C-alpha cells in the first residue's frame, strides 16, 4: 500500500470502486433514448476510451510517485500544462 493510500483512505476506496452509480445511471438513461446506430457509436466510443485508459499508468502506479516532485519542478510542469495542454479544439472530432 502506498503512502498516499495510507494517508487518504478515500483514495483507496476510489481505486477499489471506480464506477459512480449516479453517472452510470445517467449514461444508461441517455442510451435508452438513442437509436440503435447511435448506441453502437456510443459503445465504440466507450471501447476507445477504455483502450486509451488501459495504455497509460494506473491510478495505483501514479499514487506510488505522489510527493516525489520538488516544488519548482511541479510549478514548471503545471505552467507548461496550462499553457500548452488545456486547449479544446471543437472541430477535433
C-alpha positions as CSV (number, residue, x, y, z in Angstrom):
1,X,0.0,0.0,0.0
2,X,1.4,3.4,-1.0
3,X,1.9,6.3,1.4
4,X,-0.9,8.2,-0.3
5,X,-3.3,5.2,0.1
6,X,-2.4,5.0,3.8
7,X,-2.9,8.8,4.3
8,X,-6.1,9.0,2.3
9,X,-8.4,6.0,2.7
10,X,-10.9,7.7,0.3
11,X,-8.3,7.4,-2.4
12,X,-8.0,3.7,-1.7
13,X,-11.8,3.4,-1.8
14,X,-11.9,5.3,-5.1
15,X,-9.4,2.9,-6.6
16,X,-11.4,-0.1,-5.5
17,X,-14.7,1.2,-6.8
18,X,-14.2,3.4,-9.9
19,X,-17.8,3.3,-11.0
20,X,-20.0,6.2,-9.9
21,X,-23.6,4.8,-9.6
22,X,-25.2,8.1,-10.4
23,X,-23.1,8.6,-13.5
24,X,-23.8,5.1,-14.6
25,X,-27.5,5.6,-14.2
26,X,-27.3,8.8,-16.3
27,X,-25.4,7.1,-19.0
28,X,-27.9,4.3,-19.2
29,X,-30.8,6.7,-19.2
30,X,-29.3,8.6,-22.1
31,X,-28.5,5.4,-24.0
32,X,-32.2,4.4,-23.8
33,X,-33.1,7.5,-25.9
34,X,-30.6,6.8,-28.7
35,X,-31.3,4.9,-31.9
36,X,-29.5,1.5,-32.3
37,X,-27.0,3.1,-34.6
38,X,-26.1,5.8,-32.1
39,X,-26.0,3.2,-29.3
40,X,-23.4,1.4,-31.4
41,X,-21.4,4.6,-31.8
42,X,-21.6,5.2,-28.1
43,X,-20.3,1.6,-27.4
44,X,-17.4,2.2,-29.9
45,X,-16.6,5.4,-28.0
46,X,-16.5,3.6,-24.7
47,X,-14.3,0.9,-26.2
48,X,-12.0,3.7,-27.4
49,X,-11.9,5.4,-24.0
50,X,-11.1,2.1,-22.3
51,X,-8.3,1.3,-24.7
52,X,-6.7,4.6,-24.2
53,X,-7.0,4.4,-20.4
54,X,-5.6,0.9,-20.4
55,X,-2.5,2.1,-22.2
56,X,-1.5,4.6,-19.5
57,X,-0.4,4.3,-15.9
58,X,-2.9,3.1,-13.4
59,X,-4.0,5.2,-10.5
60,X,-2.1,2.8,-8.2
61,X,1.1,3.5,-10.2
62,X,0.6,7.2,-10.0
63,X,0.0,7.1,-6.3
64,X,3.4,5.5,-5.9
65,X,5.1,8.7,-7.1
66,X,3.0,11.2,-5.2
67,X,5.2,13.7,-3.4
68,X,8.4,13.0,-5.3
69,X,8.4,16.1,-7.4
70,X,10.1,19.2,-5.9
71,X,8.1,22.5,-5.8
72,X,10.0,24.2,-8.6
73,X,9.6,21.3,-11.0
74,X,5.9,21.0,-10.1
75,X,5.4,24.7,-10.8
76,X,7.1,24.4,-14.2
77,X,5.1,21.4,-15.1
78,X,1.8,23.0,-14.1
79,X,2.7,26.1,-16.1
80,X,3.6,24.1,-19.2
81,X,0.3,22.1,-19.0
82,X,-1.8,25.3,-18.5
83,X,0.0,27.0,-21.4
84,X,0.0,24.1,-23.9
85,X,-2.4,21.4,-23.0
86,X,-5.7,22.9,-21.8
87,X,-7.0,23.9,-25.2
88,X,-10.1,22.5,-26.7
89,X,-10.5,22.1,-30.5
90,X,-14.2,22.0,-31.1
91,X,-13.6,20.5,-34.6
92,X,-11.3,17.8,-33.5
93,X,-14.0,15.1,-33.5
